[in-house]
Amino acid sequence: MNVKKVACPTCGTLALFSQANPWRPFCTERCRLIDLGAWATESYAIPAKPGEDDLPENDSDPESR
């Protein structure tokens, strides 16, 4: 059976992408935690269009006064 290797998203090292690697797609637990920390500190973000809650309030709306 041919085991697939992928580049670790954190450091670029080739890592096994199989059940034998508990940190897949990362090469080590350290790289997995670095990635988790980046999400937790909002270093990464998913681009999105502003929603209604993100838009400035309309001054003509009597409820906003």
Buried (B, 14 or more C-beta within 10 A) or exposed (E): EEEEBBEBBBEEEEBBEEEEBEBBBBBBEEBBBBBEEEEEEEEEEEEEEEEEEEEEEEEEEEEEE
